[in-house]
Amino acid sequence: MRRGYSGPERGLPSATVRRPSGEQGRKHMTEINRRDLLRGSAAAGALALAGLPIEALAAGVQQLVVQSGALNSLDPAHQISAGDEGRVAILVSNALLRYAAGDKFDLVPDLATGYEVGDGGKTYTFKLRQDVQWHGGFGKFTARDVKWSIERILDPATKSRNAGQFKDVAGVDIVDDHTVRFRLKEPSAVFPHAVATFRGGFMMCEAAAKAQGADYGKMVIGTGPFMLEKAVLDQEIVLKRNDAYFGDKPKLEKITFRVIRESSTASLAFERGQLDLIDVNDREQTDRYAKDPKSTLMISSVTTGLYLLTFNTAKAPFDKKEVRQAFQHALNKKAIVDAVYAQRGRVVDSVVPPGVEGYTEVKSYPYNPELAKKMLADAGVKDLKCSLTVPTSYQREAVMIQAQLKQVGITLDIKLIDRPTWFRALGQSEHDIIWNAHFRAPAADAFLYPSYHSSNQPPKGTNCAFYAGVDELIDKARVTFDEKARTDLYAQALRRIAEDSPAIPLTLELNTYVTRKSVKDINVYRVPENAPVLERAYIEK
């Protein structure tokens, strides 16, 4: 349950707070290479509370119970979280391509075996696996399902918030049962990321959706290593192993995602034996579980999630680069990360996380309040009063920011809002500064185009910085098929954004989990869900 999407409120210091996704004419084929019995009534009581069948465990059934946040939908057309929803989706469904587990973020085969790029980058033709079956007896996965999945998301009647993932698609053609061609409106070197394992990229079953109607988002039929057995989105999701899966078979027979929003409640359930894997969202818990001999504390080595402060550059005085740079020097990011995030945070200066294509070291702004004061004065700014719009679960960070800015003469009003209101605010223009969370697919375009291209300024998109300084670099990178040249364009964009400071990157979030010592092979992480690869795990008896 990543805080980028959901999470409990934490202990707070006192403060002033107000609530209110080539070469022209070149055609090439990219072939993607394939990667003892329970004793005692206490134990029985714990298992009963957990809802686990004791006789099944006694018989050696492999089951894992995982803490989760509430899910909006299991329907790829309506998924909003790469975290909680993504963790379920990657187990139940497949995409044409997927991101390899580990720290390379490579695109590897999933339902496709390879693809051909033609017409100067305006067509992508995918060859599909021929051994994939839909769950529930809905038959074979074919090109027809691909066409239907994409067209359904693009259909305005679906009202999919993920339609933008395929905005470059002009049409989808069925070449044969196992070949599908995408026709794009313009050349794109980054299109493969649109059909990878992220939100709308998961394929859907036309026959199942038509049979289930409005219930499709609750009981999605997929092709993955697990299939849905039960789904109550705000309570519990139960998955059972798909023995007909085309890939490596999981060792676990069942995985239950139990919705528990409060970290204290999840911690108690873990200690009572009702949960096998929980999220850890604060420093105190991290320190405690690191010393617990019965538990394993896991801190992700990879992430595509970071937190930022985004300025509304359409408003004075934030329309001045020098003022935004002064804020950079006024903030002690390390102090905030050390106090709030500890091991699960890492100070960051770039708006694209390390490991993502195009990442480069950029200009940093050392903590220097005296320099910040001088820069503000030189810009003609005195006794500045402004506001920070922030969800309640980040109040602790906001309070520290408020105190640091006070030292340079800035009065910061903290406007606390709930998460739904925050999501809406990111696509509006009322804020001075807004807390931002970018948890994206591991592609530079996924970070830059939505948040820093002028075509996505509100109300059309979520470029809530109202920034337009790197449009030509983003546009050129999107049609550059030479990987080295494209990477260089992204690096140029990152350096310019760091100089212009439309946003202040604060920290990466390295997701932190605690699991029982009996849970094995759970130490490999995968993006963009930034979570352990559960299909490899097993329970040691």
C-alpha positions as CSV (number, residue, x, y, z in Angstrom):
1,M,0.0,0.0,0.0
2,R,2.3,2.7,-1.3
3,R,1.7,6.2,0.1
4,G,1.9,7.5,-3.5
5,Y,-1.7,6.2,-3.7
6,S,-3.0,5.4,-0.3
7,G,-1.7,5.3,3.3
8,P,-2.4,6.1,6.9
9,E,-1.9,9.4,8.6
10,R,1.1,9.5,10.9
11,G,2.1,11.1,14.1
12,L,2.5,14.9,13.6
13,P,4.5,17.7,15.1
14,S,2.7,20.9,16.0
15,A,2.3,23.4,13.3
16,T,0.2,26.0,11.7
17,V,-2.1,24.0,9.5
18,R,-5.3,24.8,7.7
19,R,-7.5,22.0,6.5
20,P,-10.0,23.0,4.0
21,S,4.0,6.1,-22.6
22,G,13.9,5.5,-36.3
23,E,15.0,6.1,-38.7
24,Q,12.5,7.3,-41.4
25,G,11.3,4.6,-43.7
26,R,13.3,2.0,-41.9
27,K,11.7,-1.4,-41.1
28,H,13.1,-3.7,-38.7
29,M,12.2,-6.7,-36.5
30,T,12.9,-6.5,-32.8
31,E,13.1,-10.0,-31.4
32,I,12.8,-10.1,-27.6
33,N,14.8,-12.8,-25.9
34,R,12.8,-15.0,-23.2
35,R,13.2,-14.7,-18.2
36,D,4.7,-29.3,10.1
37,L,1.3,-29.4,11.6
38,L,-0.2,-26.6,13.7
39,R,-0.2,-27.0,17.4
40,G,-2.2,-25.3,20.1
41,S,-5.4,-23.3,20.3
42,A,-3.6,-20.0,20.0
43,A,-2.3,-20.8,16.6
44,A,-5.6,-22.2,15.5
45,G,-7.3,-19.0,16.8
46,A,-4.9,-16.8,14.8
47,L,-5.5,-18.7,11.7
48,A,-9.3,-18.6,12.1
49,L,-9.0,-14.8,12.6
50,A,-7.0,-14.7,9.4
51,G,-9.7,-16.5,7.5
52,L,-7.3,-19.3,6.5
53,P,-8.5,-22.9,6.4
54,I,-6.4,-24.7,9.1
55,E,-6.9,-28.1,7.6
56,A,-5.6,-26.8,4.3
57,L,-2.4,-25.4,6.0
58,A,-2.0,-28.7,7.8
59,A,-2.1,-30.4,4.5
60,G,0.7,-28.2,3.3
61,V,-1.3,-25.7,1.2
62,Q,0.8,-22.8,0.1
63,Q,-1.0,-19.6,1.0
64,L,0.1,-16.0,1.4
65,V,-1.9,-13.2,3.0
66,V,-0.8,-9.7,2.1
67,Q,-1.8,-6.3,3.3
68,S,-3.4,-4.0,0.6
69,G,-5.1,-0.7,0.3
70,A,-8.6,-0.4,-1.2
71,L,-8.7,-0.9,-5.0
72,N,-10.7,1.3,-7.3
73,S,-11.1,-1.3,-10.0
74,L,-9.5,-4.5,-11.5
75,D,-10.5,-3.4,-14.9
76,P,-7.4,-2.1,-16.8
77,A,-9.6,0.7,-18.3
78,H,-10.2,2.1,-14.8
79,Q,-7.1,1.2,-12.8
80,I,-5.5,4.2,-11.1
81,S,-2.8,2.7,-9.0
82,A,0.4,0.9,-10.2
83,G,0.7,-0.1,-6.5
84,D,-2.2,-1.9,-4.9
85,E,-4.1,-2.5,-8.2
86,G,-0.9,-3.2,-10.1
87,R,0.2,-5.9,-7.6
88,V,-3.0,-7.8,-8.4
89,A,-3.1,-7.0,-12.1
90,I,0.4,-8.4,-12.7
91,L,-0.7,-11.7,-11.2
92,V,-4.0,-12.0,-12.9
93,S,-3.3,-10.5,-16.3
94,N,-0.7,-10.1,-19.0
95,A,0.3,-7.4,-21.5
96,L,2.0,-7.7,-24.8
97,L,5.3,-6.8,-23.1
98,R,6.4,-6.6,-19.5
99,Y,9.1,-5.1,-17.4
100,A,11.8,-7.5,-16.3
101,A,12.1,-8.0,-12.6
102,G,15.2,-6.5,-11.0
103,D,17.0,-3.2,-11.6
104,K,17.3,-3.0,-15.4
105,F,13.7,-2.2,-16.3
106,D,14.0,-4.0,-19.7
107,L,11.0,-4.7,-21.8
108,V,10.7,-8.4,-22.3
109,P,8.1,-10.7,-23.9
110,D,4.8,-11.4,-22.3
111,L,1.9,-12.1,-24.6
112,A,4.0,-11.0,-27.6
113,T,7.1,-12.8,-28.9
114,G,8.4,-9.9,-30.9
115,Y,7.4,-6.8,-32.9
116,E,8.2,-5.1,-36.2
117,V,8.4,-1.4,-36.6
118,G,7.4,0.0,-40.1
119,D,6.4,3.1,-42.0
120,G,9.1,5.2,-40.3
121,G,7.8,4.4,-36.8
122,K,4.1,4.7,-37.6
123,T,3.2,1.0,-37.5
124,Y,4.0,-1.7,-34.9
125,T,3.2,-5.3,-35.8
126,F,3.2,-7.7,-32.9
127,K,3.5,-11.5,-33.1
128,L,1.5,-13.2,-30.3
129,R,2.0,-16.4,-28.4
130,Q,-0.2,-19.3,-29.5
131,D,-0.4,-21.2,-26.2
132,V,-2.3,-18.7,-24.0
133,Q,-5.7,-19.5,-22.5
134,W,-8.1,-17.2,-20.8
135,H,-9.2,-18.1,-17.3
136,G,-12.6,-19.6,-16.7
137,G,-12.8,-21.5,-20.0
138,F,-13.2,-18.4,-22.2
139,G,-10.9,-19.9,-24.9
140,K,-7.7,-18.8,-26.5
141,F,-6.1,-15.4,-26.4
142,T,-6.0,-14.0,-29.9
143,A,-5.4,-10.8,-31.8
144,R,-9.1,-10.0,-31.6
145,D,-8.7,-9.6,-27.9
146,V,-5.9,-7.1,-28.4
147,K,-7.9,-5.0,-30.8
148,W,-11.0,-5.1,-28.5
149,S,-8.9,-4.2,-25.4
150,I,-7.4,-1.1,-26.9
151,E,-10.6,0.1,-28.7
152,R,-12.6,-0.3,-25.5
153,I,-10.2,1.9,-23.6
154,L,-10.3,4.5,-26.4
155,D,-14.1,4.5,-26.6
156,P,-15.4,7.6,-24.9
157,A,-18.3,5.6,-23.6
158,T,-15.9,3.6,-21.4
159,K,-14.8,6.8,-19.7
160,S,-11.3,5.3,-19.2
161,R,-8.9,7.5,-17.3
162,N,-6.2,5.5,-19.1
163,A,-7.3,6.5,-22.6
164,G,-4.3,8.8,-22.8
165,Q,-2.0,5.8,-22.8
166,F,-3.1,5.1,-26.3
167,K,-3.8,8.6,-27.6
168,D,-1.3,8.0,-30.4
169,V,-3.2,5.0,-31.8
170,A,-5.1,5.6,-35.1
171,G,-6.2,2.0,-35.5
172,V,-5.7,-1.6,-34.5
173,D,-5.8,-4.2,-37.3
174,I,-6.0,-8.0,-37.0
175,V,-3.6,-9.5,-39.5
176,D,-4.3,-13.1,-38.4
177,D,-5.2,-14.8,-35.1
178,H,-1.7,-14.4,-33.8
179,T,-0.6,-11.1,-35.4
180,V,-1.9,-7.6,-34.6
181,R,-0.8,-4.3,-36.1
182,F,-1.1,-0.8,-34.5
183,R,-1.3,2.2,-36.8
184,L,-0.1,5.4,-35.1
185,K,-1.1,8.9,-35.8
186,E,2.6,9.9,-35.9
187,P,5.9,8.1,-35.5
188,S,6.7,7.0,-32.0
189,A,9.9,5.4,-30.6
190,V,8.3,5.0,-27.1
191,F,5.0,3.2,-28.1
192,P,6.1,-0.2,-26.8
193,H,5.8,1.1,-23.2
194,A,2.1,1.7,-23.9
195,V,1.4,-2.0,-24.3
196,A,3.5,-3.1,-21.3
197,T,2.3,-4.1,-17.8
198,F,1.1,-0.7,-16.6
199,R,-2.6,0.2,-16.1
200,G,-4.3,0.1,-19.5
201,G,-1.6,-2.1,-21.0
202,F,-3.1,-5.3,-19.5
203,M,-5.1,-7.2,-22.1
204,M,-8.8,-8.0,-21.5
205,C,-11.1,-10.8,-22.6
206,E,-13.9,-9.7,-24.9
207,A,-16.0,-12.7,-24.4
208,A,-15.7,-12.5,-20.6
209,A,-16.4,-8.8,-20.5
210,K,-19.6,-9.2,-22.6
211,A,-20.7,-12.1,-20.4
212,Q,-20.1,-10.3,-17.1
213,G,-21.3,-6.8,-18.1
214,A,-20.9,-4.3,-15.3
215,D,-19.2,-6.9,-13.0
216,Y,-16.2,-7.2,-15.3
217,G,-14.2,-4.7,-13.2
218,K,-14.8,-6.7,-10.1
219,M,-14.0,-10.2,-11.4
220,V,-11.6,-9.7,-14.3
221,I,-10.8,-12.7,-16.5
222,G,-7.1,-12.7,-17.3
223,T,-4.3,-15.0,-18.6
224,G,-1.9,-14.7,-15.7
225,P,-0.4,-17.2,-13.2
226,F,-3.2,-16.6,-10.8
227,M,-7.0,-16.2,-11.3
228,L,-9.6,-14.4,-9.2
229,E,-11.5,-16.5,-6.8
230,K,-13.1,-13.6,-4.8
231,A,-13.0,-9.9,-5.1
232,V,-14.5,-7.3,-2.7
233,L,-12.5,-4.3,-3.7
234,D,-12.6,-2.5,-0.3
235,Q,-12.2,-5.7,1.7
236,E,-10.4,-8.7,0.2
237,I,-9.1,-10.1,-3.1
238,V,-8.4,-13.8,-3.2
239,L,-6.4,-15.4,-6.0
240,K,-5.9,-19.0,-6.8
241,R,-3.1,-20.6,-8.9
242,N,-3.8,-21.0,-12.6
243,D,-2.4,-24.4,-13.4
244,A,-2.9,-23.8,-17.1
245,Y,-0.6,-20.8,-17.1
246,F,1.7,-20.7,-20.1
247,G,4.8,-19.5,-18.1
248,D,6.5,-20.8,-15.0
249,K,4.1,-22.2,-12.5
250,P,3.9,-20.4,-9.1
251,K,4.6,-22.4,-5.9
252,L,1.9,-20.6,-4.0
253,E,-1.6,-22.0,-4.4
254,K,-3.4,-18.9,-3.1
255,I,-2.7,-15.3,-2.4
256,T,-5.1,-13.1,-0.4
257,F,-4.9,-9.3,-0.5
258,R,-6.6,-8.0,2.6
259,V,-7.5,-4.4,2.7
260,I,-6.2,-2.8,5.9
261,R,-5.6,1.0,5.7
262,E,-4.1,1.7,9.1
263,S,-0.5,0.7,9.6
264,S,-1.1,0.0,13.3
265,T,-3.9,-2.4,12.5
266,A,-1.8,-4.2,9.9
267,S,1.1,-4.4,12.3
268,L,-1.2,-6.0,15.0
269,A,-2.6,-8.4,12.5
270,F,0.9,-9.4,11.4
271,E,2.0,-10.0,15.0
272,R,-1.1,-12.2,15.5
273,G,-0.3,-14.3,12.5
274,Q,-3.1,-13.0,10.4
275,L,-0.9,-11.4,7.7
276,D,2.3,-12.7,6.1
277,L,3.4,-9.5,4.4
278,I,2.7,-5.9,5.4
279,D,3.8,-2.4,4.2
280,V,5.9,-0.3,6.6
281,N,5.4,3.4,6.1
282,D,7.2,5.1,9.0
283,R,10.7,5.2,10.5
284,E,9.7,3.8,13.9
285,Q,8.2,0.7,12.4
286,T,11.2,0.2,10.1
287,D,13.6,0.4,13.0
288,R,11.5,-2.0,15.1
289,Y,11.1,-4.7,12.5
290,A,14.8,-4.5,11.6
291,K,15.5,-5.9,15.1
292,D,12.7,-8.5,15.1
293,P,14.2,-12.0,14.8
294,K,10.9,-13.5,13.6
295,S,10.6,-11.1,10.7
296,T,12.4,-10.1,7.5
297,L,12.5,-6.4,6.7
298,M,12.8,-5.8,3.0
299,I,13.6,-2.5,1.4
300,S,13.2,-2.3,-2.4
301,S,16.4,-1.8,-4.4
302,V,14.4,-0.3,-7.3
303,T,11.6,2.3,-7.6
304,T,9.9,4.4,-10.2
305,G,8.3,6.6,-7.6
306,L,9.3,10.0,-6.3
307,Y,7.7,12.9,-4.4
308,L,8.0,16.5,-5.5
309,L,6.8,20.0,-4.8
310,T,5.3,21.5,-8.0
311,F,5.1,25.3,-8.4
312,N,2.3,27.0,-10.4
313,T,4.6,28.9,-12.7
314,A,1.6,30.8,-14.1
315,K,1.3,32.6,-10.8
316,A,3.6,35.4,-9.5
317,P,6.1,35.2,-8.0
318,F,6.6,31.6,-9.1
319,D,6.8,32.8,-12.7
320,K,10.4,33.8,-11.9
321,K,13.0,31.1,-12.1
322,E,15.1,32.9,-9.4
323,V,12.3,32.6,-6.9
324,R,11.9,28.9,-7.6
325,Q,15.6,28.4,-7.3
326,A,15.6,30.2,-3.9
327,F,13.0,27.7,-2.6
328,Q,15.4,25.0,-3.7
329,H,18.2,26.4,-1.5
330,A,15.8,27.1,1.4
331,L,14.8,23.4,1.7
332,N,16.9,20.9,3.6
333,K,15.8,17.8,1.8
334,K,18.1,15.5,3.6
335,A,16.7,16.5,7.0
336,I,13.1,15.7,5.7
337,V,14.1,12.4,4.3
338,D,16.1,11.4,7.4
339,A,13.3,12.3,9.7
340,V,10.3,10.9,7.8
341,Y,11.6,8.2,5.4
342,A,14.9,7.0,6.8
343,Q,16.0,3.8,4.9
344,R,13.0,3.9,2.5
345,G,13.9,7.4,1.2
346,R,16.7,8.8,-0.9
347,V,17.2,12.4,-1.7
348,V,16.8,13.1,-5.4
349,D,17.5,16.1,-7.7
350,S,16.1,14.8,-11.0
351,V,12.4,14.5,-11.9
352,V,13.2,11.1,-13.4
353,P,14.4,8.3,-11.1
354,P,17.7,6.6,-11.4
355,G,17.7,3.6,-13.7
356,V,15.1,5.0,-16.1
357,E,16.2,5.7,-19.6
358,G,17.7,9.2,-19.9
359,Y,18.4,9.6,-16.2
360,T,21.5,11.8,-15.6
361,E,22.9,13.7,-12.7
362,V,21.6,17.3,-12.8
363,K,22.2,20.5,-11.0
364,S,21.7,20.3,-7.3
365,Y,20.8,23.1,-4.9
366,P,22.7,22.7,-1.6
367,Y,20.8,23.8,1.5
368,N,21.8,27.4,2.0
369,P,19.1,29.6,3.7
370,E,21.3,32.7,3.5
371,L,21.7,32.4,-0.3
372,A,17.9,31.7,-0.5
373,K,17.2,35.0,1.3
374,K,19.5,36.9,-1.0
375,M,18.0,35.4,-4.2
376,L,14.5,36.3,-3.0
377,A,15.6,39.9,-2.2
378,D,17.3,40.2,-5.6
379,A,14.1,39.1,-7.2
380,G,12.2,41.8,-5.4
381,V,10.3,39.3,-3.2
382,K,9.8,40.3,0.5
383,D,7.6,38.8,3.2
384,L,6.2,36.2,0.8
385,K,3.0,34.5,1.8
386,C,2.0,31.4,-0.2
387,S,0.3,28.0,0.3
388,L,1.1,24.4,-0.1
389,T,-1.7,22.0,-1.1
390,V,-1.0,18.6,0.3
391,P,-2.9,15.4,1.2
392,T,-3.2,14.7,4.9
393,S,-0.9,11.7,4.8
394,Y,2.0,14.0,4.0
395,Q,1.4,16.5,6.7
396,R,4.6,15.7,8.5
397,E,6.7,16.6,5.5
398,A,4.6,19.7,5.0
399,V,5.2,20.9,8.6
400,M,9.0,20.5,8.1
401,I,8.9,22.4,4.8
402,Q,6.8,25.1,6.5
403,A,9.4,25.5,9.3
404,Q,12.4,25.6,6.9
405,L,10.8,28.2,4.7
406,K,10.0,30.4,7.7
407,Q,13.8,30.7,8.3
408,V,14.1,32.6,5.0
409,G,11.1,34.8,5.6
410,I,8.5,32.8,3.7
411,T,5.1,32.2,5.4
412,L,3.7,29.0,4.2
413,D,0.0,28.1,4.7
414,I,-0.6,24.4,4.6
415,K,-3.8,23.4,2.9
416,L,-4.7,19.8,3.9
417,I,-7.0,17.9,1.6
418,D,-8.2,14.4,1.2
419,R,-6.8,12.1,-1.6
420,P,-9.7,12.4,-4.1
421,T,-9.6,16.2,-3.8
422,W,-5.8,16.0,-4.3
423,F,-6.1,13.9,-7.5
424,R,-8.5,16.5,-8.9
425,A,-6.3,19.4,-7.8
426,L,-3.3,18.0,-9.8
427,G,-5.3,18.8,-12.9
428,Q,-6.4,22.3,-11.9
429,S,-4.7,25.7,-11.4
430,E,-5.7,27.0,-8.0
431,H,-2.6,26.0,-6.1
432,D,0.6,28.0,-5.4
433,I,2.6,24.9,-4.7
434,I,1.3,21.4,-4.6
435,W,2.6,18.1,-3.2
436,N,3.1,15.7,-6.2
437,A,3.7,12.0,-6.4
438,H,5.0,10.5,-9.7
439,F,4.8,6.7,-9.7
440,R,5.1,5.9,-13.4
441,A,6.2,3.2,-15.9
442,P,10.0,3.0,-16.1
443,A,10.3,5.2,-19.2
444,A,11.5,8.8,-19.3
445,D,8.5,9.8,-21.5
446,A,6.1,8.6,-18.9
447,F,7.6,11.1,-16.5
448,L,8.3,14.0,-18.8
449,Y,5.4,14.1,-21.3
450,P,2.4,14.2,-18.8
451,S,4.0,16.5,-16.3
452,Y,6.3,18.9,-18.3
453,H,4.9,19.1,-21.9
454,S,2.8,22.2,-22.5
455,S,0.1,20.2,-24.3
456,N,-0.8,18.6,-20.9
457,Q,-1.4,21.8,-18.9
458,P,-4.7,21.7,-17.0
459,P,-7.5,21.2,-17.7
460,K,-6.2,18.9,-20.5
461,G,-3.7,17.1,-18.3
462,T,-1.6,17.1,-15.1
463,N,1.3,19.5,-16.0
464,C,0.2,21.5,-13.0
465,A,3.5,23.4,-13.1
466,F,2.2,25.0,-16.3
467,Y,5.8,24.5,-17.6
468,A,6.7,24.7,-21.4
469,G,10.5,24.7,-21.4
470,V,11.3,21.3,-22.8
471,D,8.6,20.7,-25.4
472,E,11.0,20.4,-28.4
473,L,13.3,17.9,-26.6
474,I,10.4,15.7,-25.5
475,D,8.8,15.8,-29.0
476,K,12.2,15.0,-30.7
477,A,12.9,12.1,-28.3
478,R,9.5,10.6,-29.0
479,V,10.5,10.1,-32.7
480,T,14.1,9.3,-32.2
481,F,14.7,5.5,-32.7
482,D,18.4,5.6,-32.0
483,E,18.6,4.7,-28.3
484,K,21.8,6.7,-27.6
485,A,20.5,9.8,-29.3
486,R,17.1,9.5,-27.5
487,T,18.8,9.1,-24.1
488,D,20.9,12.2,-24.8
489,L,17.7,14.2,-25.6
490,Y,16.1,13.1,-22.3
491,A,19.3,14.0,-20.4
492,Q,19.2,17.5,-21.9
493,A,15.5,17.9,-20.9
494,L,16.4,16.8,-17.3
495,R,19.2,19.3,-17.0
496,R,17.0,22.1,-18.3
497,I,14.2,21.2,-15.9
498,A,16.7,21.2,-13.0
499,E,17.8,24.7,-14.0
500,D,14.3,26.1,-14.5
501,S,13.0,24.4,-11.3
502,P,9.3,24.2,-12.1
503,A,9.3,21.5,-9.4
504,I,11.5,20.5,-6.5
505,P,12.2,16.7,-6.5
506,L,12.4,15.7,-2.8
507,T,12.8,11.9,-2.4
508,L,12.5,8.6,-4.0
509,E,10.3,6.1,-2.1
510,L,11.9,2.7,-1.8
511,N,9.0,0.6,-0.7
512,T,9.5,-1.2,2.6
513,Y,7.9,-4.5,3.5
514,V,8.0,-6.9,6.5
515,T,7.4,-10.6,6.0
516,R,7.7,-13.7,8.1
517,K,10.9,-15.7,8.1
518,S,9.0,-18.6,6.6
519,V,8.2,-16.7,3.4
520,K,11.0,-17.4,0.9
521,D,12.1,-16.2,-2.5
522,I,10.5,-12.8,-2.1
523,N,13.5,-10.6,-2.3
524,V,13.3,-9.6,-6.0
525,Y,11.4,-6.5,-6.9
526,R,9.6,-5.4,-10.1
527,V,8.5,-2.0,-11.5
528,P,6.2,-0.2,-12.0
529,E,4.3,-1.8,-9.1
530,N,7.5,-1.4,-7.0
531,A,6.7,-4.6,-5.1
532,P,8.1,-8.1,-4.5
533,V,7.6,-10.7,-7.3
534,L,5.0,-12.8,-5.4
535,E,4.7,-15.6,-8.1
536,R,8.2,-16.7,-7.1
537,A,7.5,-16.9,-3.4
538,Y,6.7,-20.0,-1.2
539,I,6.1,-20.9,2.4
540,E,8.9,-22.9,4.1
541,K,7.2,-25.5,6.3
